[in-house]
Amino acid sequence: MFCSFFYVLLSYLIRLSMSLPNWVLAYKEPKTEIRFIKGGYYKYAVEYKYNSEKGRTDKITKGLLGKLIEDKGFIPSEKNSLKEKSYQIPRVDIKIYGLFKLFCELLAEDLNSLLLLFDVDIVHSLLSIAMMRFAYQCPLKRIPYLHAHDYCSEEWAKNGLGDKKITATLRFIGENRSKLLAWMKSRIGMPASVADNFVMIDSTHIHSLSENIHVNSKGYNPQHNYDPQIRLMYIMSAQLKQPVYYRLVNGNITDVTSMKKCVEEFGTPNVVFVADKGFYSKQNTTDLQTNKLYYIIPLYRNNKLIDLSPLQKANFKKETKNYFVYQDRVIWYYEYENEDQKIITFLDEGLRVEEETDYLLRTKTHPDECNETEFYEKINQFGTLSLVSHLSEQKTPQEIYIAYKQRNEIEIMFDAFKNFLKADKTYMQDRYVLEGWLMANFIAMIAYYRLFIALKENELISKYSPADIVEMSKSIYKFKIGETWTLSETTKKTIQLFNKLKIDYLN
């Protein structure tokens, strides 16, 4: 009988703990849990970590935050209060300055436009988070310490950047999509000179290990990984040579479905989807045309749609007479239709010679993969590129070819997002905080891309990567003499390098 009473009491307590009163629910925050224990309500800090062995996310209790009393509210735990006080960051009189200067110079065009849309405190907190992602690729929990030891803390978020402020900033940014969209549109301006040029669109996937948001779903990706993921749609301006738009979509939504929505939201004309090899199918082109989306899709060289017969003629060039120069190389081309698809085949003679030579050499070193019989079968394929596109009425073959080659710009952007920013996974438990985090990464990616372009335009990309410049910037400090911040000594070589990139640390 005692056991029966015990189980009834236990069942009652469990039901009671599952239905918290409204006044208690008011104190519920992300990464916290409220428990009913011995007639009282207690608030605990929790975190979620993916357990690869169990194949699920485990909840981990970090510690007691305090007690909830209806007429007194939240009463912090003395032990936790002491812990927070002991963690207070001390005054720092030597701070990294180079990163702040580099980041500000790279984003000089965008800082004022952000301030026109958001409160100063929100913008400065967001920029601080973006800069720490740009410089350290760090998780949110490390940002308060890094921020305090960087000179940006003298200009941005001067009162400190704690965990709660970071979360509140990201959530506010994530909840205001219309303002983010206005900022993105203001960056491109959409004048005729830009709208008339190609704006390319593509997507990438990010693994999401959260069970508390509803945009992560099992979906397809090129790595054939079907773990829960989200998708990021990006629009890249070929004219501005930088990303200009992003949007988060569910992980199981197809590209074509999302592209139309992105184009409608962004509102810029002439957005072109520049695909990679393997995307082509009759259904995909039909879907793109149905949704009134422009496209450029490369074909595998063994695709039956490709007509190589013109190249078999000895007087091909004399009959065609169609060519242009791209990066000091002559590109020949011819246009035709096959199965209602408009196709342009390009021939790069320089590439053809390189590929023929490489293949013949491989017949000696890798005879199991290459042989002379196949060489003669493929001889007309070497150096060719065939593109399916319905843009031939609006754009010349040369413009279409250049637009496809600019796809490399998108690949650089995605490489930066996943490898430089290390943003290929997310553990965010709140949809709106995730949206804000993506905005911080978007700003960091713009800075990365501008640095990459600066290195490329100054012919320094073979010697330095963007990561190299970021690391060199970390060696430039400011320290206090009395109450005045003074710039540390810097080598002449470093100053000359940064001057080439139009980064003047002395002013």
C-alpha positions as CSV (number, residue, x, y, z in Angstrom):
1,M,0.0,0.0,0.0
2,F,2.9,2.3,0.8
3,C,4.3,1.6,-2.7
4,S,1.0,2.4,-4.3
5,F,0.8,5.7,-2.5
6,F,4.4,6.5,-3.4
7,Y,3.8,5.9,-7.2
8,V,0.6,8.0,-7.1
9,L,2.5,10.9,-5.4
10,L,5.4,10.6,-7.8
11,S,3.0,10.6,-10.8
12,Y,1.3,13.7,-9.4
13,L,4.6,15.5,-8.9
14,I,5.7,14.7,-12.5
15,R,2.4,16.0,-13.9
16,L,2.8,19.1,-11.8
17,S,6.3,19.7,-13.0
18,M,5.2,19.4,-16.6
19,S,2.6,22.1,-16.4
20,L,4.4,25.2,-15.1
21,P,2.3,28.3,-14.1
22,N,2.3,31.3,-16.4
23,W,4.3,33.4,-13.9
24,V,7.0,30.8,-13.9
25,L,7.0,30.5,-17.7
26,A,7.8,34.2,-17.9
27,Y,11.3,33.4,-16.7
28,K,12.0,30.7,-19.3
29,E,14.9,31.6,-21.6
30,P,16.9,29.8,-24.3
31,K,19.4,27.3,-22.8
32,T,17.6,27.2,-19.5
33,E,15.2,24.8,-17.8
34,I,12.8,25.3,-14.9
35,R,12.3,22.4,-12.6
36,F,9.8,21.8,-9.8
37,I,11.6,20.3,-6.8
38,K,10.2,19.8,-3.3
39,G,7.4,22.4,-3.7
40,G,9.7,25.1,-5.3
41,Y,10.7,26.2,-8.8
42,Y,14.4,26.3,-9.7
43,K,16.0,27.6,-12.9
44,Y,19.0,25.7,-14.3
45,A,21.4,26.5,-17.2
46,V,21.5,23.7,-19.8
47,E,23.2,23.1,-23.1
48,Y,22.7,20.7,-25.9
49,K,25.4,18.6,-27.5
50,Y,25.2,16.1,-30.3
51,N,26.1,12.6,-29.2
52,S,27.5,10.8,-32.3
53,E,27.5,7.4,-30.6
54,K,23.8,7.6,-29.7
55,G,22.8,9.5,-32.8
56,R,20.9,12.2,-30.9
57,T,21.3,15.5,-29.1
58,D,21.9,15.2,-25.3
59,K,20.8,17.7,-22.8
60,I,23.6,18.7,-20.3
61,T,22.8,20.5,-17.0
62,K,25.4,23.2,-16.4
63,G,24.3,24.4,-13.0
64,L,21.7,26.1,-10.8
65,L,21.0,29.7,-11.8
66,G,18.5,30.5,-9.0
67,K,15.1,30.1,-7.4
68,L,11.7,31.5,-8.6
69,I,9.3,32.8,-6.0
70,E,6.0,34.3,-7.2
71,D,6.0,37.5,-5.1
72,K,9.8,38.0,-5.3
73,G,10.6,36.9,-8.8
74,F,14.0,35.4,-9.7
75,I,16.5,35.1,-6.8
76,P,20.0,34.3,-8.2
77,S,22.0,31.5,-6.7
78,E,24.7,32.9,-4.4
79,K,27.2,30.4,-5.8
80,N,26.4,31.3,-9.4
81,S,26.6,35.1,-8.6
82,L,30.1,34.6,-7.1
83,K,31.1,32.6,-10.2
84,E,29.9,35.4,-12.5
85,K,31.7,38.0,-10.5
86,S,34.9,36.0,-10.5
87,Y,34.7,35.8,-14.3
88,Q,34.5,39.6,-14.9
89,I,37.1,40.6,-17.4
90,P,39.8,42.8,-15.9
91,R,40.8,46.1,-17.4
92,V,42.9,45.7,-20.5
93,D,45.5,48.3,-21.4
94,I,47.0,46.4,-24.4
95,K,44.6,45.7,-27.2
96,I,44.9,44.3,-30.7
97,Y,44.3,47.2,-33.1
98,G,45.2,45.9,-36.5
99,L,42.0,43.8,-36.9
100,F,39.7,46.6,-36.0
101,K,41.4,48.9,-38.6
102,L,41.4,46.2,-41.3
103,F,37.8,45.3,-40.7
104,C,36.6,49.0,-40.7
105,E,38.5,49.7,-43.9
106,L,37.1,46.7,-45.7
107,L,33.5,47.6,-44.7
108,A,33.8,51.4,-44.9
109,E,31.0,51.5,-47.5
110,D,28.6,49.6,-45.3
111,L,29.0,50.9,-41.8
112,N,26.9,54.1,-42.3
113,S,24.2,52.3,-44.2
114,L,23.7,49.9,-41.3
115,L,23.4,52.8,-38.9
116,L,20.6,54.2,-40.9
117,L,18.5,51.1,-40.3
118,F,19.4,50.0,-36.8
119,D,20.1,51.5,-33.4
120,V,23.8,52.4,-32.8
121,D,24.1,49.9,-29.9
122,I,22.7,47.1,-32.1
123,V,25.0,47.9,-35.0
124,H,28.1,48.1,-32.9
125,S,27.3,44.8,-31.2
126,L,26.6,43.1,-34.5
127,L,29.8,44.4,-36.0
128,S,31.8,43.2,-33.0
129,I,30.3,39.7,-33.4
130,A,31.0,39.8,-37.2
131,M,34.6,40.9,-36.6
132,M,35.3,38.1,-34.2
133,R,33.9,35.6,-36.6
134,F,36.0,37.1,-39.4
135,A,39.2,37.1,-37.2
136,Y,38.9,34.0,-35.1
137,Q,36.0,31.9,-36.5
138,C,35.1,31.4,-32.9
139,P,31.9,30.2,-31.2
140,L,29.7,32.8,-29.5
141,K,30.9,31.9,-26.0
142,R,34.4,33.1,-26.8
143,I,33.4,36.5,-28.2
144,P,33.1,38.4,-24.8
145,Y,36.8,37.7,-24.0
146,L,38.1,38.4,-27.5
147,H,36.0,41.6,-27.7
148,A,37.4,42.9,-24.5
149,H,41.0,42.4,-25.7
150,D,40.5,44.0,-29.1
151,Y,40.6,47.7,-29.7
152,C,37.1,47.5,-31.2
153,S,35.8,47.5,-27.6
154,E,37.0,51.1,-27.3
155,E,34.6,52.0,-30.2
156,W,31.9,49.3,-30.3
157,A,29.9,48.0,-27.3
158,K,32.0,50.0,-24.8
159,N,30.2,48.6,-21.8
160,G,31.1,45.0,-22.8
161,L,29.6,42.3,-24.8
162,G,28.3,39.5,-22.6
163,D,26.5,36.3,-23.5
164,K,23.0,37.8,-23.0
165,K,23.8,40.9,-25.0
166,I,25.1,38.8,-27.9
167,T,22.0,36.6,-27.9
168,A,19.6,39.6,-27.6
169,T,21.4,41.3,-30.5
170,L,21.3,38.3,-32.8
171,R,17.7,37.6,-32.0
172,F,16.7,41.3,-32.7
173,I,18.6,41.2,-36.0
174,G,17.0,37.9,-36.9
175,E,13.5,39.1,-36.1
176,N,13.9,42.1,-38.4
177,R,14.2,40.6,-41.9
178,S,12.6,43.6,-43.6
179,K,15.4,45.8,-42.3
180,L,18.1,43.4,-43.4
181,L,16.5,43.2,-46.8
182,A,16.5,47.1,-47.1
183,W,20.2,47.1,-46.2
184,M,21.0,44.5,-48.8
185,K,19.1,46.4,-51.4
186,S,20.8,49.7,-50.5
187,R,24.2,48.0,-51.0
188,I,23.6,47.1,-54.6
189,G,21.6,50.3,-55.3
190,M,20.2,48.5,-58.3
191,P,21.2,51.2,-60.9
192,A,20.9,50.3,-64.6
193,S,24.7,49.7,-64.8
194,V,24.4,46.9,-62.2
195,A,21.0,45.5,-63.2
196,D,22.2,45.1,-66.8
197,N,25.0,42.8,-65.7
198,F,24.8,39.3,-64.4
199,V,23.7,38.7,-60.8
200,M,24.3,35.0,-60.1
201,I,22.4,32.8,-57.6
202,D,23.4,29.5,-55.9
203,S,23.0,27.7,-52.6
204,T,24.9,25.8,-50.1
205,H,24.0,23.5,-47.2
206,I,24.9,23.7,-43.5
207,H,24.5,20.8,-41.1
208,S,22.2,21.7,-38.2
209,L,22.5,19.8,-35.0
210,S,19.5,21.5,-33.3
211,E,16.3,19.7,-32.4
212,N,14.5,22.9,-31.4
213,I,14.2,24.7,-34.7
214,H,12.0,23.7,-37.6
215,V,14.1,24.7,-40.7
216,N,16.6,21.8,-40.4
217,S,15.5,18.8,-42.4
218,K,17.1,15.8,-44.0
219,G,18.0,16.7,-47.5
220,Y,20.3,16.1,-50.5
221,N,23.8,17.6,-50.8
222,P,26.7,17.0,-53.1
223,Q,28.5,15.0,-50.4
224,H,25.5,12.6,-50.2
225,N,25.1,13.3,-46.5
226,Y,21.5,13.2,-45.4
227,D,21.9,14.5,-41.9
228,P,19.6,17.3,-40.9
229,Q,20.6,20.5,-42.6
230,I,19.5,24.0,-43.6
231,R,20.1,25.7,-47.0
232,L,21.5,29.1,-47.6
233,M,20.5,30.8,-50.9
234,Y,23.0,33.4,-52.1
235,I,22.9,36.1,-54.8
236,M,26.3,37.2,-56.0
237,S,26.8,40.4,-58.0
238,A,29.3,39.9,-60.9
239,Q,29.5,43.7,-61.2
240,L,30.3,44.3,-57.6
241,K,32.3,41.1,-57.2
242,Q,30.8,40.3,-53.8
243,P,27.8,38.6,-52.2
244,V,24.7,40.9,-52.0
245,Y,21.9,38.8,-50.7
246,Y,21.2,35.7,-48.6
247,R,18.2,33.8,-47.3
248,L,17.7,30.8,-45.0
249,V,15.4,28.0,-46.3
250,N,14.5,24.6,-45.1
251,G,17.0,21.9,-45.7
252,N,14.6,19.7,-47.8
253,I,13.5,22.4,-50.2
254,T,14.9,22.3,-53.8
255,D,16.9,25.0,-55.3
256,V,14.5,25.9,-58.1
257,T,11.6,26.3,-55.6
258,S,13.6,28.7,-53.5
259,M,15.2,30.7,-56.3
260,K,12.0,32.2,-57.4
261,K,11.2,33.3,-53.9
262,C,14.7,34.8,-53.5
263,V,14.4,36.8,-56.8
264,E,11.0,38.1,-55.8
265,E,12.2,39.2,-52.3
266,F,15.3,40.8,-53.5
267,G,13.6,42.4,-56.5
268,T,16.6,42.8,-58.8
269,P,16.2,42.0,-62.5
270,N,18.4,39.7,-64.6
271,V,19.3,37.2,-61.8
272,V,20.9,34.3,-63.5
273,F,21.4,30.8,-62.0
274,V,24.8,29.6,-63.0
275,A,24.8,25.9,-62.3
276,D,27.6,23.4,-62.0
277,K,28.0,20.3,-64.1
278,G,25.5,17.6,-63.2
279,F,22.6,19.9,-62.7
280,Y,21.3,19.6,-66.2
281,S,18.1,17.7,-66.9
282,K,15.1,18.4,-69.1
283,Q,12.9,18.7,-66.1
284,N,15.2,21.2,-64.4
285,T,15.3,23.5,-67.4
286,T,11.6,23.2,-67.7
287,D,11.1,24.1,-64.1
288,L,13.5,27.1,-64.4
289,Q,11.7,28.4,-67.5
290,T,8.3,27.9,-65.8
291,N,9.4,30.0,-62.9
292,K,10.8,32.6,-65.3
293,L,14.4,32.2,-64.1
294,Y,17.4,32.7,-66.4
295,Y,20.0,30.0,-66.4
296,I,23.4,28.9,-67.7
297,I,24.1,25.1,-67.3
298,P,27.2,23.3,-68.4
299,L,26.9,19.9,-70.0
300,Y,29.2,16.9,-69.4
301,R,31.3,16.4,-72.5
302,N,29.7,13.0,-73.2
303,N,26.1,14.4,-73.2
304,K,24.2,13.4,-76.3
305,L,22.8,16.9,-76.7
306,I,26.3,18.1,-77.8
307,D,26.9,18.3,-81.5
308,L,30.7,18.1,-82.2
309,S,30.4,17.6,-85.9
310,P,31.4,21.2,-86.8
311,L,34.7,20.6,-85.1
312,Q,35.4,17.6,-87.3
313,K,35.6,19.8,-90.4
314,A,39.1,20.9,-91.5
315,N,37.9,24.4,-92.4
316,F,35.8,24.8,-89.1
317,K,37.3,28.2,-88.2
318,K,37.0,29.5,-91.7
319,E,33.3,28.6,-91.9
320,T,32.5,29.7,-88.3
321,K,34.4,32.9,-88.0
322,N,33.0,33.3,-84.5
323,Y,35.6,34.0,-81.8
324,F,36.5,36.4,-79.0
325,V,39.4,36.9,-76.7
326,Y,39.2,35.9,-73.0
327,Q,42.1,36.5,-70.7
328,D,44.5,36.5,-73.7
329,R,43.1,33.3,-75.1
330,V,41.1,33.0,-78.3
331,I,37.8,31.3,-77.8
332,W,35.9,29.9,-80.8
333,Y,32.2,29.1,-80.7
334,Y,29.1,28.0,-82.6
335,E,25.4,27.9,-81.6
336,Y,22.7,25.4,-82.3
337,E,19.5,23.8,-81.0
338,N,18.9,20.2,-80.0
339,E,15.7,18.8,-78.4
340,D,14.4,22.4,-77.9
341,Q,17.5,23.3,-76.0
342,K,19.7,26.3,-77.1
343,I,23.3,25.2,-76.8
344,I,26.6,27.1,-77.4
345,T,29.8,25.0,-77.7
346,F,33.1,26.9,-77.1
347,L,36.6,25.8,-78.1
348,D,39.7,27.0,-76.2
349,E,42.6,26.0,-78.4
350,G,45.1,26.6,-75.6
351,L,43.2,24.3,-73.3
352,R,42.8,21.7,-76.0
353,V,46.5,21.4,-76.5
354,E,47.0,21.1,-72.7
355,E,44.4,18.4,-72.3
356,E,45.6,16.4,-75.3
357,T,49.2,16.5,-74.0
358,D,48.0,15.5,-70.5
359,Y,45.9,12.6,-71.7
360,L,48.7,11.2,-73.9
361,L,51.2,11.4,-71.1
362,R,48.7,9.6,-68.8
363,T,48.5,6.7,-71.3
364,K,52.1,6.0,-70.3
365,T,51.8,6.5,-66.5
366,H,48.2,5.3,-66.0
367,P,47.4,2.8,-68.8
368,D,44.6,1.4,-66.8
369,E,42.7,4.7,-67.0
370,C,43.8,6.2,-70.4
371,N,44.6,4.6,-73.8
372,E,45.2,5.7,-77.3
373,T,42.0,4.3,-78.6
374,E,39.9,6.4,-76.3
375,F,42.2,9.4,-77.0
376,Y,41.1,9.4,-80.7
377,E,37.5,8.9,-79.7
378,K,37.6,12.0,-77.4
379,I,39.9,14.1,-79.7
380,N,37.1,16.5,-80.6
381,Q,36.0,16.9,-77.0
382,F,39.3,18.3,-75.7
383,G,39.2,22.0,-74.9
384,T,35.5,22.3,-75.3
385,L,32.8,23.7,-73.1
386,S,29.1,23.4,-74.0
387,L,26.5,25.5,-72.2
388,V,22.7,25.3,-72.2
389,S,21.1,28.7,-71.8
390,H,18.0,30.6,-73.1
391,L,19.8,33.9,-72.7
392,S,21.1,34.0,-76.3
393,E,18.4,36.5,-77.2
394,Q,19.5,39.0,-74.5
395,K,23.2,38.2,-74.2
396,T,26.0,37.4,-76.6
397,P,27.9,34.1,-76.5
398,Q,30.9,36.0,-75.1
399,E,28.8,37.5,-72.3
400,I,27.3,34.0,-71.5
401,Y,30.8,32.5,-71.5
402,I,32.2,35.2,-69.1
403,A,29.2,34.8,-66.8
404,Y,29.8,31.1,-66.5
405,K,33.5,31.6,-65.8
406,Q,32.5,34.0,-63.0
407,R,30.9,31.0,-61.2
408,N,34.3,30.6,-59.7
409,E,33.5,33.8,-57.7
410,I,30.6,31.9,-56.1
411,E,32.8,28.9,-55.3
412,I,35.3,31.2,-53.6
413,M,32.4,32.6,-51.5
414,F,31.2,29.2,-50.4
415,D,34.7,28.1,-49.7
416,A,35.2,31.2,-47.4
417,F,31.9,30.5,-45.6
418,K,32.7,26.8,-44.9
419,N,36.5,26.8,-44.6
420,F,37.6,30.2,-43.6
421,L,34.6,31.1,-41.3
422,K,34.2,27.4,-40.4
423,A,30.4,27.9,-40.6
424,D,29.5,24.5,-42.1
425,K,27.7,23.4,-38.9
426,T,25.4,25.1,-36.5
427,Y,24.2,24.2,-33.0
428,M,21.7,27.1,-32.7
429,Q,18.6,26.3,-30.7
430,D,16.6,29.4,-31.7
431,R,15.5,30.2,-35.2
432,Y,15.9,34.0,-34.8
433,V,19.2,33.8,-33.1
434,L,20.3,31.6,-36.0
435,E,19.1,34.2,-38.5
436,G,21.1,36.9,-36.7
437,W,24.2,34.6,-36.6
438,L,23.9,34.2,-40.4
439,M,23.8,38.0,-40.8
440,A,27.0,38.3,-38.7
441,N,28.6,35.7,-40.9
442,F,27.3,37.5,-44.0
443,I,29.1,40.7,-43.0
444,A,32.3,38.7,-42.2
445,M,32.1,37.1,-45.6
446,I,31.8,40.5,-47.3
447,A,35.0,41.6,-45.5
448,Y,36.7,38.4,-46.5
449,Y,35.7,38.7,-50.2
450,R,36.8,42.4,-50.4
451,L,40.2,41.4,-48.9
452,F,40.5,38.6,-51.5
453,I,39.7,40.9,-54.4
454,A,42.2,43.5,-53.0
455,L,44.9,40.9,-52.9
456,K,44.0,39.7,-56.4
457,E,43.9,43.1,-58.0
458,N,47.3,44.0,-56.5
459,E,48.8,40.7,-57.7
460,L,49.5,39.5,-54.2
461,I,47.2,36.5,-54.1
462,S,50.0,34.1,-55.0
463,K,52.0,35.3,-51.9
464,Y,49.3,36.0,-49.4
465,S,45.9,34.6,-48.6
466,P,43.2,36.6,-46.7
467,A,44.0,34.4,-43.7
468,D,47.6,35.6,-43.8
469,I,46.6,39.2,-43.8
470,V,44.2,38.7,-40.9
471,E,47.0,37.0,-38.9
472,M,49.5,39.8,-39.7
473,S,46.9,42.3,-38.5
474,K,46.8,40.6,-35.1
475,S,50.4,41.6,-34.5
476,I,49.5,45.4,-34.6
477,Y,48.6,46.6,-31.1
478,K,47.7,49.7,-29.2
479,F,48.8,50.2,-25.6
480,K,48.2,53.0,-23.1
481,I,50.8,55.5,-22.1
482,G,49.0,57.3,-19.2
483,E,45.4,57.6,-20.6
484,T,46.4,57.8,-24.3
485,W,46.3,54.9,-26.6
486,T,49.5,54.6,-28.6
487,L,50.2,52.5,-31.7
488,S,52.8,49.8,-31.3
489,E,55.9,49.5,-33.5
490,T,55.3,48.0,-37.0
491,T,57.8,46.8,-39.6
492,K,58.3,48.8,-42.8
493,K,57.5,45.7,-44.8
494,T,54.1,45.3,-43.1
495,I,53.3,49.0,-43.6
496,Q,54.1,48.8,-47.3
497,L,52.0,45.6,-47.8
498,F,49.0,47.1,-46.1
499,N,49.4,50.4,-48.0
500,K,49.1,48.4,-51.2
501,L,45.8,47.1,-49.9
502,K,44.8,50.7,-49.0
503,I,44.9,50.0,-45.3
504,D,46.6,52.8,-43.5
505,Y,47.3,51.8,-39.9
506,L,49.0,55.1,-39.1
507,N,45.9,57.2,-39.5
